Amino acid sequence: MTMPRFAAGDDPGASFPDLLRKLGIDPFPSMSGAVVEANLRGGGSDNAIPHATTCLALTYDRGVV
């Protein structure tokens, strides 16, 4: 497995869902787009998306932190 690399202007930033979308992966495949968008805007519903932890890895010439 190789790590994805992005040019400075193409970097998806700190958003994990945006990273998945950039890689062609649907971050919420079992939910309709309207439900996801409402929850991301804080609208909430019975199908609320739970909060999660973001994992971060930094690469450098000797490996990964």
LINZIDA-V218344 format. One line per field, one symbol per residue. psi: psi as a letter, one per 30 degrees, with the letter a starting at -180 (. if undefined). A space follows every 50 residues. Layout:
psi=???
This chain:
psi=klkkkkleffkfafjeeeeeeeggkjfifgkleeeeeeeffgelafhkkl llkkkkkkklffbk.
